[in-house]
Amino acid sequence: MRALGSVDWPPGVMRTGRLVLREPAAGDRAAVVELFTSAEVGTYIGGPREREEFERSVPAVPVGRPGLFVVDLGGAMIGMVTVDERGPGRPVRARHEGPEVELGYMLLPQAWGHGYTAEACAAVLDWCAQALPGAPVVLTTQTANERSMRLAAKLGFAEVRRYEEWGAEQWFGVWSAPAAKTGAGAGRD
């Protein structure tokens, strides 16, 4: 398996039926601030960031990095999907040795309930299957986050274990690329 840092980045624009997944752009700054300072978005991820402090820390053009996909609907950022290497120091892992990547996602509350998160995550999972063949893709969410629990099931994550961390019960699951779906996801420009 290749490490996330060794993949060609950025992978190019990815398109789904309704969305574009792309690198951050100058026009995304307001959405980035709103995403990280929203009390609703922060409910299950440690709470919102303090707005004034966060605004001072965000550059005029939000910075991209390997594994960060901006979710764009009609030319506007509505959220992001991330893929990060999961370090060996985590309390639960999919395998004892070797790299694994963790899927994360945050969308603005006005984008919830329309299937955008599932659509964007499915495209990123397809990218993972192609760019990081053999890498276990994992997902952690609080069991209290019912929307994320349903999304994990819809995307095909299988529960590995539940455990306590950060003062709450966490759900840990792993995804494997279905052979028939690999390569059948988002189109790229």
GUSE-7548 format. One line per 3 residues: number of its first residue (from 1); their letters; for each residue y negated, z negated, x of N, C-alpha, C, CB. Coordinates in Angstrom, 3 decimals. Atoms other than C-alpha are relative to their C-alpha. Glycine has a CB too. Layout:
! GUSE-7548
NUM	a	Y/Z/X/Y/Z/X/Y/Z/X/Y/Z/X ~ ...
! end
This chain:
! GUSE-7548
1	mra	1.187/0.000/0.831/0.000/0.000/0.000/-1.239/0.000/0.868/-0.004/-1.201/-0.942 ~ 1.283/-0.019/-0.694/-3.508/0.774/1.181/-0.848/-1.176/-0.465/-0.741/1.337/-0.245 ~ 0.949/1.043/0.368/-6.110/-1.967/1.243/-1.172/0.634/-0.725/-0.481/-0.785/1.244
4	lgs	1.129/-0.519/0.779/-9.046/-1.563/-1.125/-1.094/0.527/0.916/-0.565/-1.088/-0.922 ~ 1.035/-0.434/-0.931/-11.432/-1.286/1.824/0.302/1.310/0.702/-0.219/-1.049/1.016 ~ -0.357/-1.237/-0.692/-9.521/1.728/3.139/-0.056/1.240/-0.901/1.383/-0.133/0.582
7	vdw	0.052/-1.161/0.891/-9.941/3.960/0.063/-1.335/0.718/0.162/0.208/-0.427/-1.475 ~ 1.245/-0.765/-0.026/-12.520/6.723/-0.040/-0.894/-0.519/-1.114/0.264/1.536/-0.157 ~ 0.918/0.560/0.985/-15.562/5.303/-1.779/-1.376/0.606/0.152/-0.076/-1.517/0.131
10	ppg	-0.448/0.116/1.391/-17.173/6.130/-4.070/0.982/1.108/-0.361/-1.198/0.037/-0.950 ~ -1.018/-0.989/0.368/-14.386/8.004/-5.845/-0.565/1.186/-0.761/1.067/-0.651/-0.826 ~ 0.586/-1.043/0.845/-16.810/10.224/-7.736/-0.117/-0.527/-1.415/0.849/1.302/0.033
13	vmr	0.193/0.400/1.392/-17.860/9.993/-11.346/1.314/0.186/-0.748/-1.144/0.822/-0.672 ~ -1.194/-0.098/0.846/-14.994/9.294/-13.751/-0.465/0.012/-1.448/1.007/-1.189/0.267 ~ 0.369/-0.128/1.408/-15.226/10.322/-17.391/1.206/-0.316/-0.876/-0.536/1.422/-0.305
16	tgr	-1.013/0.254/1.019/-13.289/9.021/-20.358/-0.478/0.723/-1.259/0.218/-1.563/-0.254 ~ 0.435/-0.638/1.242/-13.596/10.112/-23.980/-1.443/-0.277/-0.359/0.867/-0.440/-1.119 ~ 1.366/0.376/0.399/-16.886/8.239/-24.456/-0.853/-0.525/1.144/0.058/-1.038/-1.077
19	lvl	0.690/0.717/-1.065/-17.825/6.692/-21.126/-0.041/0.772/1.301/0.654/-1.321/0.229 ~ 0.058/-0.468/-1.379/-18.841/7.508/-17.581/0.111/-1.248/0.867/-1.331/0.823/0.303 ~ -0.115/1.083/-0.977/-17.753/5.223/-14.737/-0.557/0.543/1.299/1.496/-0.504/0.168
22	rep	0.761/-0.530/-1.126/-20.051/5.563/-11.758/-0.499/-1.130/0.883/-1.176/0.847/-0.494 ~ 0.660/0.938/-0.903/-21.916/3.889/-8.905/-1.259/-0.556/-0.676/-0.355/0.689/1.352 ~ 1.265/0.521/0.535/-24.928/1.643/-9.681/-1.166/0.935/0.342/-0.276/-1.416/0.555
25	aag	1.203/-0.815/-0.190/-28.331/3.360/-10.002/-1.229/-0.867/-0.268/0.012/1.256/-0.939 ~ 1.252/0.752/0.151/-31.973/2.233/-10.035/-0.231/-0.435/-1.446/-1.180/0.843/0.480 ~ 0.226/0.327/1.401/-32.103/2.307/-13.836/0.911/-1.083/-0.553/0.158/1.216/-0.813
28	dra	-0.958/1.009/0.459/-29.292/-0.274/-14.045/-0.489/-1.432/0.176/1.295/0.167/0.732 ~ 0.415/1.354/-0.374/-31.299/-3.248/-12.786/-0.139/-0.933/-1.208/-1.315/0.058/0.748 ~ 0.206/0.859/1.174/-32.317/-4.608/-16.219/1.337/-0.384/-0.637/-0.895/0.710/-1.036
31	avv	-1.313/0.291/0.584/-28.735/-4.345/-17.517/0.789/-0.968/0.884/0.799/1.305/-0.203 ~ -0.673/0.926/-0.919/-27.383/-6.093/-14.393/-0.527/-1.417/-0.212/-0.207/0.440/1.478 ~ 0.607/1.320/0.227/-29.825/-8.959/-14.920/0.481/-0.572/-1.329/-1.551/0.094/0.016
34	elf	-0.434/0.476/1.316/-28.950/-9.208/-18.612/1.476/-0.409/0.016/-0.233/1.085/-1.062 ~ -1.436/0.270/-0.062/-25.208/-9.109/-17.885/0.284/-1.356/0.643/0.715/1.107/0.777 ~ -0.291/1.224/-0.739/-25.254/-11.953/-15.367/-0.743/-1.223/-0.526/-0.335/0.196/1.440
37	tsa	0.747/1.146/0.529/-27.750/-14.143/-17.264/0.287/-0.254/-1.483/-1.493/0.221/0.200 ~ -0.349/0.152/1.414/-26.250/-13.761/-20.763/0.925/-1.205/-0.201/0.675/1.287/-0.532 ~ -0.844/1.159/0.324/-24.869/-17.008/-22.184/1.322/0.452/-0.617/-0.736/-0.957/-0.966
40	evg	-1.235/-0.493/0.616/-22.344/-15.011/-24.247/0.954/0.560/1.046/-0.316/1.073/-1.043 ~ -0.850/-0.583/-1.046/-21.042/-13.051/-21.247/0.550/-1.104/0.902/-0.792/1.040/0.839 ~ -0.397/1.056/-0.924/-20.915/-16.210/-19.118/0.903/-1.071/-0.567/-1.188/-0.637/0.525
43	tyi	-0.769/1.062/0.656/-18.920/-18.288/-21.616/1.275/-0.360/0.754/0.352/0.417/-1.407 ~ -1.303/0.277/-0.619/-15.554/-17.963/-19.817/0.025/0.264/1.499/1.064/0.830/-0.664 ~ 0.029/-0.282/-1.444/-16.732/-17.226/-16.274/-0.958/-0.920/0.739/-0.394/1.453/0.248
46	ggp	0.816/0.977/-0.703/-18.628/-20.341/-15.326/-1.426/-0.117/-0.475/-0.010/0.318/1.414 ~ 1.341/0.096/0.552/-21.749/-19.838/-17.399/-0.942/1.051/0.547/-0.561/-1.353/0.264 ~ 0.974/-1.008/-0.437/-24.807/-17.634/-17.069/-0.744/-0.457/1.247/-1.000/0.301/-1.123
49	rer	0.875/0.292/-1.136/-26.906/-17.410/-13.933/-1.396/-0.286/-0.526/-0.020/1.182/1.022 ~ 1.389/0.297/0.366/-30.465/-18.757/-14.081/-0.799/1.287/0.155/-0.605/-1.161/0.887 ~ 0.626/-1.332/0.057/-32.549/-15.715/-15.058/-1.040/0.239/1.089/-0.645/0.196/-1.340
52	eef	1.075/-0.238/-0.980/-35.643/-16.132/-12.851/0.555/0.098/1.422/-1.051/-1.125/-0.074 ~ -0.598/-0.023/-1.342/-33.596/-16.902/-9.751/0.816/1.273/0.215/0.891/-1.239/0.213 ~ -0.825/-1.198/-0.120/-31.176/-14.051/-10.426/-0.867/1.248/0.117/0.942/0.124/-1.200
55	ers	0.898/-1.162/-0.082/-34.008/-11.553/-11.020/-0.574/0.167/1.400/-1.141/-0.136/-1.012 ~ 0.529/-0.065/-1.372/-35.441/-12.430/-7.613/1.055/0.493/0.992/-0.514/-1.380/0.434 ~ -1.060/-0.354/-0.947/-32.059/-11.835/-5.958/0.519/1.431/-0.155/1.144/-0.954/-0.154
58	vpa	-0.525/-1.344/0.248/-31.282/-8.422/-7.499/-0.972/1.038/0.563/0.233/0.235/-1.525 ~ 0.883/-1.029/-0.544/-32.651/-5.478/-5.512/-0.419/1.013/-1.076/0.691/0.723/1.160 ~ 0.496/-1.012/0.933/-34.589/-2.686/-7.219/1.105/0.974/-0.395/-1.176/0.764/0.617
61	vpv	-1.168/-0.827/0.276/-31.477/-0.520/-6.930/1.227/-0.875/0.249/0.021/1.308/0.896 ~ -1.190/0.827/-0.195/-28.343/-2.601/-7.562/0.958/0.649/0.993/0.711/-0.240/-1.338 ~ -0.838/-0.471/-1.095/-25.948/-2.313/-4.658/1.436/0.212/-0.475/-0.034/-0.995/1.170
64	grp	-1.395/-0.282/0.285/-22.558/-0.673/-5.058/0.879/-0.505/1.124/0.215/1.493/-0.215 ~ -0.983/0.401/-0.995/-19.409/-1.604/-3.190/1.348/0.560/-0.432/0.054/-1.558/0.162 ~ -1.335/-0.457/0.410/-15.777/-0.491/-3.106/0.557/-0.904/-1.100/0.966/0.027/1.213
67	glf	-0.595/0.726/1.105/-14.150/-1.502/-6.365/-0.931/-0.298/-1.155/0.546/-1.251/0.493 ~ 0.964/0.263/1.076/-17.310/-1.670/-8.514/-0.293/1.288/-0.751/-1.313/-0.608/0.565 ~ 0.241/-1.141/0.864/-17.536/0.751/-11.417/-0.997/-0.404/-1.086/1.327/0.518/-0.624
70	vvd	0.946/0.217/1.093/-20.623/0.793/-13.664/0.546/0.744/-1.213/-1.458/0.492/0.375 ~ -0.420/-0.619/1.254/-19.682/1.491/-17.290/-1.263/0.497/-0.689/0.807/-1.010/-0.916 ~ 1.190/-0.675/0.524/-22.196/3.965/-18.730/0.354/0.644/-1.340/-0.537/1.072/1.013
73	lgg	-0.143/-0.609/1.315/-22.528/4.947/-22.376/-1.296/0.727/-0.319/0.337/-1.067/-1.095 ~ 1.178/-0.779/0.360/-24.944/7.757/-23.167/-1.149/-0.120/0.984/-0.469/-0.410/-1.341 ~ 1.031/0.085/-1.028/-26.826/7.356/-19.880/-0.513/-1.404/0.274/-1.135/0.853/-0.382
76	ami	0.425/1.383/-0.221/-27.209/3.560/-20.047/1.173/-0.872/0.410/-0.658/-0.566/-1.257 ~ -1.022/0.940/-0.432/-25.259/0.859/-18.257/0.263/-1.003/-1.118/-0.427/-0.725/1.305 ~ -0.373/1.005/1.001/-23.330/-1.315/-20.725/0.892/-1.083/0.601/0.714/0.665/-1.181
79	gmv	-0.846/1.002/-0.640/-21.237/-3.249/-18.209/0.559/0.493/1.301/1.121/-0.403/-0.910 ~ -0.655/-0.394/-1.242/-19.000/-3.069/-15.198/1.463/-0.413/-0.021/-0.712/-0.620/1.210 ~ -1.399/0.329/-0.245/-15.354/-3.050/-14.232/0.131/-0.095/1.508/0.998/1.076/-0.623
82	tvd	-0.176/0.203/-1.431/-14.326/-4.367/-10.834/1.468/-0.087/0.361/-0.725/-1.255/0.454 ~ -1.314/0.178/-0.605/-11.261/-4.236/-8.639/-0.262/-0.645/1.346/0.801/1.370/0.137 ~ 0.216/0.737/-1.240/-11.189/-6.808/-5.853/1.327/-0.421/0.599/-0.887/-1.227/-0.242
85	erg	-1.201/0.514/-0.647/-8.603/-7.770/-3.279/0.108/-1.486/-0.303/-0.027/0.259/1.541 ~ -0.252/1.408/0.322/-7.070/-11.090/-4.322/0.560/-0.661/1.244/0.985/-0.155/-1.218 ~ -0.347/0.646/-1.250/-6.887/-13.378/-1.337/1.227/-0.879/-0.069/-1.133/-0.799/0.462
88	pgr	-1.219/0.809/-0.056/-3.854/-15.330/-0.185/-0.222/-1.462/-0.373/0.588/0.072/1.377 ~ 0.278/1.390/0.310/-5.595/-18.655/-0.879/-0.018/-0.329/-1.480/-1.289/-0.374/0.586 ~ 0.027/0.241/1.443/-5.446/-18.250/-4.660/1.241/-0.782/-0.426/-0.090/1.336/-0.775
91	pvr	-1.131/0.845/0.396/-3.188/-20.718/-6.519/1.181/0.768/-0.589/-0.463/-1.011/-0.995 ~ -1.071/-0.804/0.590/-1.172/-17.958/-8.226/-0.151/1.418/0.508/-0.035/-0.046/-1.565 ~ -0.004/-1.387/-0.475/-0.197/-14.545/-6.877/1.178/0.732/-0.608/0.061/0.064/1.550
94	arh	-1.086/-0.821/0.532/1.966/-11.659/-8.030/1.173/0.059/0.975/-0.503/1.416/-0.306 ~ -1.056/0.013/-1.008/3.894/-11.685/-4.759/-0.432/-0.915/1.142/0.305/1.443/0.521 ~ 0.282/0.984/-1.057/4.161/-14.072/-1.840/-0.768/0.589/1.168/1.288/-0.596/0.506
97	egp	0.661/-0.636/-1.142/3.011/-11.607/0.813/-0.570/1.333/-0.423/0.976/0.182/1.181 ~ 0.561/-1.325/0.238/0.941/-8.479/0.938/-1.193/-0.029/-0.922/1.042/0.905/-0.566 ~ 1.221/-0.073/0.805/-2.228/-7.356/-0.750/0.286/0.232/-1.475/-0.896/1.100/0.517
100	eve	0.008/-0.298/1.424/-2.863/-7.291/-4.452/-1.455/0.076/-0.423/0.792/-1.077/-0.833 ~ 1.370/-0.151/0.472/-5.940/-6.371/-6.443/-0.128/-0.608/-1.382/-0.419/1.482/-0.018 ~ 0.265/0.651/1.276/-7.545/-8.138/-9.373/-1.021/0.800/-0.794/-0.496/-1.439/0.217
103	lgy	0.881/-0.708/0.913/-9.128/-6.357/-12.328/-0.947/-1.001/-0.647/0.811/0.772/-1.073 ~ 0.997/0.815/0.688/-12.352/-7.822/-13.712/-0.893/0.896/-0.828/-0.837/-0.825/1.001 ~ 0.856/-0.800/0.870/-14.769/-6.684/-16.395/-1.010/-0.894/-0.673/0.826/0.762/-1.046
106	mll	1.066/0.660/0.757/-18.031/-7.689/-18.040/-0.782/1.093/-0.717/-0.942/-0.866/0.938 ~ 0.831/-0.928/0.771/-19.782/-5.800/-20.813/-1.055/-0.791/-0.757/0.863/0.846/-0.982 ~ 1.063/0.633/0.769/-23.030/-6.593/-22.581/0.503/-0.278/-1.418/-1.275/0.895/-0.027
109	pqa	-0.497/0.354/1.333/-22.443/-8.334/-25.946/-0.155/1.105/-1.049/-0.708/-1.223/-0.478 ~ 0.169/-1.064/0.995/-23.834/-5.375/-27.925/1.050/1.107/0.149/-1.397/0.599/0.115 ~ -1.053/-0.996/-0.208/-21.002/-3.256/-26.449/1.379/-0.530/-0.404/0.024/0.438/1.461
112	wgh	-1.286/0.592/0.376/-18.244/-5.635/-27.600/0.466/0.533/-1.346/-0.102/-1.531/-0.045 ~ -0.587/-0.346/1.287/-15.876/-4.674/-30.395/0.098/1.487/-0.291/-0.776/-0.633/-1.062 ~ -0.051/-1.454/0.200/-15.989/-0.889/-29.893/1.107/0.672/0.816/-1.339/0.616/0.363
115	gyt	-1.074/-0.554/-0.825/-13.031/-0.452/-27.516/-0.447/0.512/1.360/0.659/1.104/-0.731 ~ 0.505/-0.499/-1.284/-15.255/0.348/-24.515/0.671/-0.691/1.197/-1.513/-0.197/0.073 ~ -0.620/0.715/-1.121/-13.727/-2.354/-22.309/1.393/0.537/0.253/0.054/-1.514/-0.273
118	aea	-1.353/-0.531/-0.160/-10.193/-1.108/-22.935/-0.038/1.416/0.583/0.740/-0.001/-1.351 ~ 0.117/-1.384/-0.479/-11.259/2.509/-22.353/-0.378/0.041/1.482/-1.046/0.769/-0.833 ~ 0.435/0.029/-1.399/-13.047/1.707/-19.086/1.090/-0.582/0.901/-1.296/-0.819/0.142
121	caa	-1.043/0.624/-0.817/-10.299/-0.596/-17.798/1.209/0.917/0.169/0.436/-1.324/-0.624 ~ -1.127/-0.932/-0.100/-7.589/1.975/-18.581/-0.285/1.078/1.052/0.286/0.655/-1.375 ~ 0.366/-1.006/-1.007/-9.472/4.556/-16.485/0.056/-0.589/1.406/-1.409/0.557/-0.280
124	vld	-0.030/0.641/-1.322/-9.849/2.097/-13.595/1.440/-0.305/0.411/-0.842/-1.301/-0.004 ~ -1.412/0.223/-0.327/-6.160/1.166/-13.794/0.670/1.297/0.444/0.745/-0.590/-1.208 ~ -0.537/-1.300/-0.418/-5.296/4.868/-13.586/-0.471/0.326/1.417/-0.434/1.119/-0.986
127	wca	0.525/-0.209/-1.358/-7.564/5.118/-10.515/0.771/-0.861/0.992/-1.517/-0.329/0.065 ~ -0.770/0.888/-0.888/-5.755/2.108/-8.985/1.385/0.578/0.299/0.143/-1.397/-0.633 ~ -1.338/-0.563/-0.182/-2.379/3.763/-9.529/-0.021/1.166/0.983/0.572/0.457/-1.344
130	qal	0.106/-1.141/-0.907/-3.590/6.841/-7.646/-0.502/-0.396/1.383/-0.917/1.042/-0.590 ~ 0.646/0.344/-1.269/-5.755/5.259/-4.937/0.728/-1.094/0.768/-1.416/-0.433/-0.253 ~ -0.669/1.142/-0.614/-3.652/2.149/-4.278/1.454/-0.068/-0.467/-0.740/-1.313/-0.338
133	pga	-1.368/-0.015/0.518/-0.049/3.153/-5.020/0.805/-1.195/0.519/0.698/1.311/0.386 ~ -0.833/1.140/-0.359/2.318/0.205/-5.042/-0.719/-1.337/-0.024/0.567/0.215/1.344 ~ 0.755/1.264/0.026/-0.456/-2.386/-5.259/0.180/-0.676/-1.348/-1.510/0.245/0.284
136	pvv	-0.001/0.703/1.279/0.136/-5.023/-7.883/-1.448/-0.196/-0.452/0.745/-1.372/0.112 ~ 1.322/0.241/0.578/-2.900/-5.164/-10.167/0.166/-1.212/-0.913/-0.560/1.277/-0.791 ~ -0.120/1.250/0.748/-3.444/-8.637/-11.592/-1.271/-0.257/-0.793/0.290/-1.180/0.949
139	ltt	1.113/0.380/0.855/-5.703/-10.155/-14.201/0.117/-1.487/-0.282/-0.017/0.830/-1.324 ~ 0.059/1.412/0.351/-6.762/-13.757/-14.728/-1.076/-0.176/-1.052/-0.281/-0.890/1.249 ~ 0.985/0.317/1.023/-8.506/-15.011/-17.843/0.307/-1.368/-0.565/-0.014/1.068/-1.118
142	qta	-0.238/1.265/0.686/-8.976/-18.294/-19.627/0.771/0.283/-1.284/-1.342/-0.741/-0.303 ~ -0.754/-0.184/1.239/-6.466/-18.683/-22.450/-0.908/-0.153/-1.223/1.162/-1.007/-0.073 ~ 0.944/0.152/1.111/-9.419/-19.698/-24.646/-0.743/1.295/-0.303/-1.002/-1.102/0.311
145	ner	0.691/-1.278/0.193/-10.860/-16.178/-24.214/0.939/0.951/-0.750/-0.449/0.618/1.378 ~ -0.938/-0.764/0.824/-8.976/-14.593/-27.097/-0.176/1.510/0.148/-0.163/-0.387/-1.451 ~ 0.237/-1.449/-0.169/-10.629/-11.168/-26.641/0.669/0.503/1.280/-1.528/0.309/0.040
148	smr	-0.619/-0.424/-1.262/-9.496/-10.979/-23.009/1.517/-0.093/-0.053/-0.524/-0.843/1.155 ~ -1.456/0.107/0.154/-6.011/-12.157/-23.926/0.542/1.227/-0.751/0.377/-1.313/-0.758 ~ -0.432/-1.200/0.748/-5.728/-9.324/-26.486/-0.128/1.254/0.860/-0.833/0.163/-1.294
151	laa	0.203/-1.154/-0.865/-7.149/-6.827/-23.987/1.100/0.086/1.053/-1.375/-0.070/0.672 ~ -1.064/0.007/-1.011/-4.627/-7.863/-21.319/1.298/0.565/-0.581/0.233/-1.435/0.533 ~ -1.211/-0.510/0.649/-1.776/-7.207/-23.753/-0.122/1.492/-0.287/0.274/-0.765/-1.302
154	klg	0.219/-1.415/0.326/-3.269/-3.883/-24.872/0.113/0.893/1.237/-1.374/0.184/-0.648 ~ -0.045/-0.778/-1.245/-3.605/-2.705/-21.251/1.372/-0.006/0.660/-1.019/-0.534/0.973 ~ -1.355/0.034/-0.547/0.021/-3.604/-20.498/0.230/-1.040/1.073/0.334/1.318/0.546
157	fae	-0.229/1.081/-0.953/-0.373/-6.748/-18.388/1.087/-0.918/-0.549/-1.313/-0.794/0.277 ~ -1.068/0.926/0.373/2.708/-8.992/-18.450/-0.318/-1.378/0.564/1.383/0.502/0.512 ~ 0.285/1.368/-0.442/2.243/-12.742/-18.270/0.962/-0.422/1.105/0.089/-0.979/-1.183
160	vrr	-0.777/0.554/-1.098/3.399/-14.300/-15.016/0.010/-1.521/-0.100/-0.569/0.456/1.363 ~ 0.101/1.450/0.000/2.118/-17.831/-15.386/-1.321/-0.444/-0.614/0.137/-0.548/1.423 ~ 1.223/0.683/0.427/-0.414/-20.183/-16.966/-0.180/-1.192/0.923/0.067/-0.445/-1.521
163	yee	0.276/1.094/-0.926/-2.119/-22.763/-14.807/-1.406/-0.529/-0.250/0.160/0.464/1.472 ~ 1.322/0.619/0.135/-5.136/-25.063/-14.638/-0.839/0.324/1.225/0.120/-1.537/-0.186 ~ 0.971/-0.235/-1.068/-8.178/-24.062/-12.572/-1.379/0.006/-0.637/0.285/1.349/0.765
166	wga	1.380/0.050/0.474/-11.925/-24.605/-12.977/-0.112/-0.757/-1.329/-0.552/1.418/-0.157 ~ 0.084/0.843/1.184/-11.265/-27.202/-15.683/0.496/0.639/-1.285/-1.386/-0.419/-0.190 ~ -0.487/-0.686/1.201/-9.509/-24.796/-18.056/1.353/0.649/0.280/-1.021/1.066/-0.476
169	eqw	-1.270/-0.693/-0.155/-6.119/-23.243/-18.685/-0.267/1.484/0.252/0.898/-0.199/-1.254 ~ 0.145/-1.407/-0.379/-5.885/-19.818/-17.018/1.298/0.748/-0.319/-0.358/0.136/1.515 ~ -1.140/-0.897/0.214/-3.587/-16.912/-17.888/-0.003/0.994/1.146/-0.075/0.733/-1.402
172	fgv	-0.131/-0.929/-1.125/-2.302/-14.788/-14.994/1.058/1.033/-0.360/0.376/-0.751/1.328 ~ -0.928/-1.069/0.319/-0.684/-11.401/-15.595/-0.036/1.096/1.043/-0.306/0.572/-1.359 ~ -0.095/-1.107/-0.954/0.404/-8.362/-13.606/0.256/1.295/-0.773/1.133/-0.256/1.055
175	wsa	-0.131/-1.331/0.590/0.239/-4.658/-14.446/0.705/0.904/0.990/-1.386/0.585/-0.393 ~ -0.645/-1.026/-0.814/2.451/-1.894/-13.151/-0.301/1.350/-0.615/1.537/-0.235/0.108 ~ 0.351/-1.344/0.484/1.504/1.769/-13.410/1.203/0.647/-0.648/-0.525/0.885/1.150
178	paa	-1.077/-0.765/0.621/3.695/3.534/-15.969/0.077/1.382/0.647/-0.220/0.122/-1.536 ~ -0.167/-1.272/-0.710/5.113/6.605/-14.216/-0.555/1.166/-0.806/1.474/0.243/0.314 ~ 0.454/-1.109/0.839/4.279/8.875/-17.173/-1.518/0.059/-0.111/0.605/-0.114/-1.382
181	ktg	1.453/0.017/0.173/0.617/7.758/-17.272/-0.747/0.271/1.285/-0.436/-1.320/-0.556 ~ 0.696/-0.172/-1.263/-0.205/8.002/-13.575/-0.563/1.408/0.092/0.935/-0.288/1.182 ~ 0.640/-1.302/-0.125/-2.697/10.813/-13.136/-0.465/0.585/-1.317/0.931/0.949/0.649
184	aga	0.339/-0.558/1.297/-3.229/11.275/-16.865/-1.262/-0.613/-0.606/1.150/-0.186/-0.941 ~ 1.149/0.735/0.544/-6.369/9.148/-17.258/-1.302/0.778/0.063/-0.168/-1.292/0.735 ~ 1.358/-0.533/-0.011/-9.996/9.815/-16.638/-0.115/1.245/0.868/-0.970/-1.056/0.487
187	grd	0.323/-1.157/-0.820/-11.301/13.104/-15.364/-1.067/-0.369/1.021/-0.471/1.174/-0.876 ~ 0.975/0.293/-1.053/-13.371/13.151/-12.202/-0.864/1.215/0.261/0.704/-0.441/1.296 ~ 0.916/-1.072/-0.381/-16.388/15.176/-11.174/-0.013/0.135/1.516/-1.430/-0.271/-0.539
! end
